Every structure is written in C-alpha cells, then in structure tokens.
Amino acid sequence: MLTAINPKLPMRNKAITRDFYLHKLGFQEFGSTHFPNYLMVQKDQIQIHLFEFKELDPKDNYGQVYIRTDDIDGFYQYLLAREAPIHPNGKLAVKPWGQKEFSILDPDNNLLTFGQGI
C-alpha cells in the first residue's frame, strides 16, 4: 500500500538551496518550478521537498533524513569530487549498528545521512 516517502525540510533561500542540491549533490529539480516558496529535488528514486522558512535559525534546525543507497563508496567519492561538504563528524565509516554511513549538512543545517547495510 505505501509506496514512497518524500521528506519536507525547511529552507531559508530557494536559490542557495537549489544550487546546493543540484550542483553539490547532483539532484535534479522536478515538478512545477513556478512556486517561489517551494522546491522539489530528485536523485534516482529519492525525492526531497523543501519549503521556505525565512525565519529559520539554522542553529535551531533539527531537520534530518536518512537515505539508503546500494553504492555508498561510489556515492561518497562522487560527492567528494563535487566538493560537497561532508560533515566533520560524519565521514564515511562503518557503524556499530551494521551500516556504512556518512553525513552532510545542507545550507539550512538539515542533516542528510546516507547509509548502506554491510
């Protein structure tokens, strides 16, 4: 019955957020681009929706999403080549819970964690 989940995360500035997701993470914009306060991005089967929240204080933002991949090493290298900002405490590592993971903070402090079972 359930087929997908599309997280909605806050953003302060659509142009900055769009540039980050498209040029650093390799997502593509999809859907209607005519809404100035909303952004939808997609990569492979993953969609993330972002809504404008100009008053957002990034220090108080706890938005986060966990994204599974079937090629964690390849995606990590892809992001390094694009100079994506890997979280200083979230470099690629095998975790005690049986996942190989890394994390990125987007421009609004939304935590994106990518993981693959080992």
C-alpha positions in Angstrom: 0.0 0.0 0.0 2.6 2.6 0.9 5.0 3.3 -2.0 7.3 6.1 -1.1 8.2 8.8 1.4 9.2 12.3 0.5 10.6 14.3 3.4 9.8 18.0 3.6 12.6 20.1 5.0 12.9 23.8 5.7 15.0 26.2 3.7 15.7 29.9 4.1 16.7 30.8 0.5 15.4 28.8 -2.5 18.3 29.9 -4.8 21.0 28.8 -2.4 19.3 25.6 -1.5 18.6 24.8 -5.2 22.2 25.4 -6.1 23.4 23.1 -3.3 21.2 20.2 -4.1 21.7 20.4 -7.9 25.4 21.3 -8.1 26.9 19.7 -4.9 24.7 16.7 -4.5 23.7 16.0 -8.1 20.0 16.1 -7.7 17.6 17.4 -10.4 14.7 19.8 -9.9 11.4 18.3 -10.8 7.7 19.3 -10.7 6.5 22.8 -11.0 9.2 25.5 -10.6 6.6 28.2 -10.5 6.2 28.2 -6.7 8.7 30.7 -5.3 8.4 29.2 -1.7 8.8 25.5 -2.6 11.4 23.3 -4.1 11.3 19.6 -5.2 14.5 17.8 -6.0 15.1 14.2 -7.0 18.0 11.8 -7.5 17.4 8.3 -8.7 14.3 7.2 -6.6 14.8 9.7 -3.8 12.7 12.9 -3.7 13.2 15.7 -1.1 10.7 18.6 -0.8 11.9 21.9 0.7 9.6 24.7 1.9 10.5 28.3 2.6 11.0 29.2 6.2 12.9 32.6 6.1 12.9 32.9 9.9 14.6 29.6 10.4 17.7 29.8 12.6 20.0 27.0 11.4 21.3 26.5 14.9 17.8 25.5 16.0 17.0 23.3 13.0 16.9 19.6 13.7 15.6 18.5 10.2 17.1 15.3 9.2 16.6 12.4 6.8 18.3 9.0 6.4 18.8 7.9 2.8 19.8 4.4 1.9 22.0 3.6 -1.1 23.3 0.5 -2.7 26.7 2.1 -3.6 27.8 4.1 -0.5 31.5 4.1 -1.6 30.8 5.3 -5.1 28.3 8.0 -3.9 30.8 9.2 -1.3 33.5 9.5 -3.9 31.1 11.2 -6.3 30.3 13.8 -3.6 34.0 14.4 -2.7 34.7 15.0 -6.4 31.9 17.7 -6.4 33.4 19.2 -3.2 30.3 18.5 -1.3 30.7 19.5 2.4 30.9 16.2 4.3 30.0 16.7 7.9 33.3 16.9 10.0 31.8 14.3 12.4 30.1 12.3 9.6 32.9 11.0 7.4 32.3 7.6 5.8 32.6 4.9 8.4 31.2 1.5 9.5 28.9 2.0 12.4 28.3 -0.5 15.3 24.7 -0.9 14.1 25.8 -2.6 10.8 25.6 0.4 8.5 28.3 2.1 6.5 27.4 5.8 6.6 28.3 9.4 6.1 26.5 12.7 6.7 26.2 16.1 5.1 24.6 19.4 6.4 22.7 21.4 3.8 22.8 25.2 3.9 20.0 25.3 6.4 21.5 22.7 8.8 19.3 19.8 7.6 21.2 16.6 8.3 21.3 14.2 5.3 22.7 10.8 6.3 23.5 8.3 3.6 23.8 4.6 4.6 24.2 1.1 3.3 23.9 -2.2 5.1 27.1 -4.2 5.4 
